[in-house]
């Protein structure tokens, strides 16, 4: 690498990748972002659903990925408050169900009008290629190329930043940094089945917005329509329900229709009322949450090989969660910029 402005490929358009890309672009680097999905956001995802209503078709956004997040660090709080002033983020203090195990942090935050909105804003005006699964990265001389399904999709990059789940990054790292690949493969990421949908309002009158059941198959129950800037339909309730990782692991390969029926029954038990469903679907996140700190998290919150021009960022390298992903993305961008300027400290 030479000079102070680099051409960087960022693989992954979740909060880590979007933060890394925006920070790099703001530092003067030429960035292009790639993601395998139709849109951006990663685990900050929203499923759009069109329902028949009394007047017209109603379009709902069900936040079936990260439904909300907490803030702990001062720097992240500054970022979040800037997002609030820009209309991208909103505070949410949900009413907690009495049978919950507790609500860490108290005040939650959500992106508006949907969870991917924050990543869309960070990536605004940056070159972005979606529906592109990068399954290989190749280094030739001093530059990198990206491959998908055996074909080169982009080349001429001075650096590559991988902002994807560790197990997916491992497959790309093996040829170049087998030590990183082994560490990434060992990161304890857990799967989660998610039920999302809308029902008639519970007859018993659900007086809470969020539940964290202390036992049973459910880890988290969210009234999606109770969150700021979400659509509200009279006489209906919108749900996002996360199963526990243990329950998910036991039903990892169970057919989706059976998983849906079991989670619907578990939600009825949680609410204490039979629910009349108008729409329901399930989604399986294979790498949903960090089981525990790996124990060898990098001090910088990211991995960076300046000699190769190869880096990795993501929530798993910085404690997990949205805040961890944000910190890791910023950290990798700072390491890239330092290397470009000749500062290797």
CORWO-V912093 format. One record per residue. N is the residue number from 1. RES is the residue in one small letter. SS is DSSP state (2 for helix, 1 for strand, 0 for the rest). Layout:
[[N:RES:SS] [N:RES:SS]]
This chain:
[[1:x:0] [2:x:0] [3:x:0] [4:x:0] [5:x:0] [6:x:0] [7:x:1] [8:x:1] [9:x:1] [10:x:1] [11:x:1] [12:x:0] [13:x:0] [14:x:1] [15:x:2] [16:x:2] [17:x:2] [18:x:2] [19:x:2] [20:x:2] [21:x:2] [22:x:2] [23:x:2] [24:x:2] [25:x:2] [26:x:2] [27:x:0] [28:x:0] [29:x:0] [30:x:1] [31:x:1] [32:x:1] [33:x:1] [34:x:1] [35:x:0] [36:x:0] [37:x:0] [38:x:0] [39:x:0] [40:x:0] [41:x:1] [42:x:0] [43:x:0] [44:x:0] [45:x:0] [46:x:0] [47:x:1] [48:x:1] [49:x:1] [50:x:1] [51:x:1] [52:x:1] [53:x:0] [54:x:0] [55:x:0] [56:x:0] [57:x:1] [58:x:1] [59:x:1] [60:x:1] [61:x:1] [62:x:1] [63:x:0] [64:x:0] [65:x:0] [66:x:0] [67:x:0] [68:x:0] [69:x:1] [70:x:0] [71:x:0] [72:x:0] [73:x:0] [74:x:2] [75:x:2] [76:x:2] [77:x:2] [78:x:2] [79:x:2] [80:x:2] [81:x:2] [82:x:2] [83:x:2] [84:x:2] [85:x:2] [86:x:0] [87:x:0] [88:x:0] [89:x:1] [90:x:1] [91:x:1] [92:x:1] [93:x:0] [94:x:0] [95:x:0] [96:x:1] [97:x:0] [98:x:0] [99:x:0] [100:x:1] [101:x:0] [102:x:0] [103:x:0] [104:x:0] [105:x:0] [106:x:0] [107:x:0] [108:x:1] [109:x:1] [110:x:1] [111:x:1] [112:x:0] [113:x:0] [114:x:0] [115:x:0] [116:x:0] [117:x:2] [118:x:2] [119:x:2] [120:x:2] [121:x:2] [122:x:2] [123:x:0] [124:x:0] [125:x:0] [126:x:0] [127:x:1] [128:x:1] [129:x:1] [130:x:0] [131:x:0] [132:x:0] [133:x:0] [134:x:0] [135:x:0] [136:x:1] [137:x:1] [138:x:1] [139:x:1] [140:x:1] [141:x:0] [142:x:0] [143:x:1] [144:x:1] [145:x:1] [146:x:1] [147:x:1] [148:x:1] [149:x:0] [150:x:0] [151:x:1] [152:x:1] [153:x:1] [154:x:1] [155:x:1] [156:x:1] [157:x:1] [158:x:0] [159:x:1] [160:x:1] [161:x:1] [162:x:1] [163:x:0] [164:x:0] [165:x:0] [166:x:2] [167:x:2] [168:x:2] [169:x:2] [170:x:2] [171:x:2] [172:x:2] [173:x:2] [174:x:0] [175:x:0] [176:x:0] [177:x:0] [178:x:2] [179:x:2] [180:x:2] [181:x:2] [182:x:2] [183:x:2] [184:x:2] [185:x:2] [186:x:2] [187:x:0] [188:x:0] [189:x:1] [190:x:1] [191:x:1] [192:x:1] [193:x:1] [194:x:1] [195:x:1] [196:x:1] [197:x:1] [198:x:1] [199:x:1] [200:x:1] [201:x:0] [202:x:0] [203:x:0] [204:x:0] [205:x:0] [206:x:0] [207:x:0] [208:x:0] [209:x:0] [210:x:1] [211:x:1] [212:x:0] [213:x:1] [214:x:0] [215:x:0] [216:x:0] [217:x:0] [218:x:1] [219:x:1] [220:x:1] [221:x:1] [222:x:1] [223:x:1] [224:x:2] [225:x:2] [226:x:2] [227:x:0] [228:x:0] [229:x:0] [230:x:0] [231:x:0] [232:x:0] [233:x:0] [234:x:0] [235:x:0] [236:x:1] [237:x:1] [238:x:1] [239:x:1] [240:x:1] [241:x:1] [242:x:1] [243:x:1] [244:x:0] [245:x:2] [246:x:2] [247:x:2] [248:x:2] [249:x:2] [250:x:2] [251:x:0] [252:x:0] [253:x:0] [254:x:0] [255:x:0] [256:x:2] [257:x:2] [258:x:2] [259:x:2] [260:x:2] [261:x:2] [262:x:2] [263:x:2] [264:x:2] [265:x:2] [266:x:2] [267:x:2] [268:x:2] [269:x:2] [270:x:2] [271:x:2] [272:x:0] [273:x:0] [274:x:0] [275:x:0] [276:x:0] [277:x:1] [278:x:1] [279:x:1] [280:x:1] [281:x:1] [282:x:1] [283:x:1] [284:x:1] [285:x:1] [286:x:1] [287:x:1] [288:x:1] [289:x:1] [290:x:1] [291:x:0] [292:x:0] [293:x:0] [294:x:0] [295:x:0] [296:x:0] [297:x:0] [298:x:0] [299:x:0] [300:x:0] [301:x:0] [302:x:0] [303:x:1] [304:x:1] [305:x:1] [306:x:0] [307:x:0] [308:x:0] [309:x:0] [310:x:1] [311:x:1] [312:x:1] [313:x:0] [314:x:0] [315:x:2] [316:x:2] [317:x:2] [318:x:0] [319:x:0] [320:x:0] [321:x:2] [322:x:2] [323:x:2] [324:x:2] [325:x:2] [326:x:2] [327:x:2] [328:x:2] [329:x:2] [330:x:2] [331:x:2] [332:x:2] [333:x:2] [334:x:2] [335:x:2] [336:x:2] [337:x:2] [338:x:2] [339:x:2] [340:x:2] [341:x:0] [342:x:0] [343:x:0] [344:x:0] [345:x:0]]
